[in-house]
Amino acid sequence: MSSIIPRVVRSGTLPPDADAVLFDGRTAHAKSVQLWVNQNAGVLEIRGEGIDQNWPIADIRLIPDQAGQKGLVLGCEAAPLARLLSANRNLMNQFPALHKRRANISRWRLLRWAAGAVASVALIILVLVPLMANQLAGMIPAKGEHALGQATLEQIRTALDETGIAPLPFCENEEGLAALAKMEARLSPQEEPLTVRVLDHDMVNAFALPGGHIVFFRGLIEAAGTPEEVAAVFAHEMGHVVSRDPTRHALRSAGSIGVLGLLFGDFAGGALVLFLTEQLIEARYSQQAETDADAFAYDVLSQAGVPPSALGDMFDTFRTQFGDADGVQAHFLSHPKLSARIADARAATPEGFEAQPILTDVEWSALQNICD
């Protein structure tokens, strides 16, 4: 037997006002009870199997019903975790303090709790998740990292498909693939082999994924004025791969949106997958990561006989088409601005640099038609 206050002997037995359900706040089991309103004693008597409670009428409050039910959800200050559900709305006339704010609840205390909760979430997302992502990135074996990139690429293909029938197709024209392979061999003759693919989509973008995956969109190749501009973007993405930026970014994004999913109830993860896909396609790395990737590209391009200014030429193409700050794909808009990156790329090209064409005219034409 349990009692909120000592049991009161009623002056005459009143018929039950309603059948109800009690959640005692300690277990998830709903218990059927009967209610009597004892105005003489000033209590609501709750009786059922194993239940013998009296709730002071003055302490009973109406709990906002989040489930859209038509009955009442009642609470009591003496039992803050308990909830009483009744279909008899006539009971509202029996409780004068039903809508009164609980005296023991301080708005300032709630605000402090809310501020503390927001600060905790911010600490997790902005500090702890990036710290753990950086540590985990160095612990993932190469095969696992490659598998992560492959799985992510398949998610991206599915998310970008507009037909709803099959994933977004790869571009597999043999002559175009041969030209792309020649470009890769010039840029990374002694590096571990990369997995380079072209997606048949008009987005002007390219990105790197964990495990050495580099992905171009058809739109970027079509927007480029020369093969050297494509090679410059290629070298930039290689810089991200070597620094394992995609792995850290994927872990950081997954961890952050996982925390948000727990907060907002997306346990199925559908929205999280789509959001993660968008984050990876339009990855905004840190300013230092972007600067390092550009510097890496300058060295790779110089060793391959391609002027580093080619990266600036590609950025200049984007700036001409989309402007410096608005409308450019997020991957290329990330810090610093295009104008600054163009200047840096051109400054990295020494005077008298002897450029060697990275592709022949025939090969460049084949690459531009890789999706045919």
TALIN-V419300 format. One record per helix or strand of 3 or more residues. SS is the DSSP state (h for helix, s for strand). FROM is the first residue (numbers start at 1). TO is the last residue. If there is no record, write none. Layout:
ss->(SS,SS)
from->(FROM,FROM)
to->(TO,TO)
This chain:
ss->(s,s,s,s,h,s,s,s,h,h,h,h,s,s,s,h,h,h,h,h,h,h,h,h)
from->(18,31,43,51,57,60,72,79,89,107,142,174,195,206,213,218,227,245,270,287,309,330,338,361)
to->(23,38,48,56,59,62,76,86,94,137,160,187,199,209,217,223,243,264,281,303,322,333,347,368)
